[in-house]
Amino acid sequence: MRQIFRPAIGLFIALSILTGLIYPLLMTGIAQVLFPQQAGGSLVERDGKPVGSRLIGQNFSDPKYFWGRLSATSPMPYNGAGSGGSNLAATNPALLDQAKGRIDALRAADRGWTAAVPADLATASGSGLDPDIRPQSALLQVARVARSRGVDEARVRALVADHTKGPLLGVIGEPRINVLELNLALDAMKP
């Protein structure tokens, strides 16, 4: 029996060290050399201090900022440890209540908003952490943001255009805007 278990245990230990220690350390080292920004969490800094990540949305509710997608995480919004969709079906009243609450908040913040509310502003993403919105969703918020900040709408609209990223490799996905980066650019904008 020892002749059978001894090689099996040795192989188990060797593979554990290889796949559980050596391989992850090697991949981490390669990532740090080739992709240091991404390997470090894609942090966004302001005045030398991290204020967020390009990969995780933040909860903006002040009318002077652009609002991103809803977060489905708990116990707090955009909780990376609680990532995951709401798992609520389209016919579930709780999902409809969440969307209605967000639509009401958007309309209350901008009384002149008569257009339909885009889905990415009324629903959460699959992860509940999505940091991006579509350019159309940002453009619908321009009037509110400009009015709240006392700046010309054209300047805010130009900022939206400057922060619009096209599809990956020109064909994968949709144009998008990172809400955190856009809001930081708004704060940096001279009055």
Secondary structure, DSSP 8 states (H G I E B T S, - for coil): -HHHHHHHHHHHHHHHHIIIIIHHHHHHHHHHHH-HHHHTT-EEEETTEEEEETTB-----STTS----B---SSSTT-GGG-S-----TT-HHHHHHHHHHHHHHHHH-TT--S---HHHHSB-SSS---EE-HHHHHTTHHHHHHHHT--HHHHHHHHHHTEE--BTTTBS--EEEHHHHHHHHHHS--
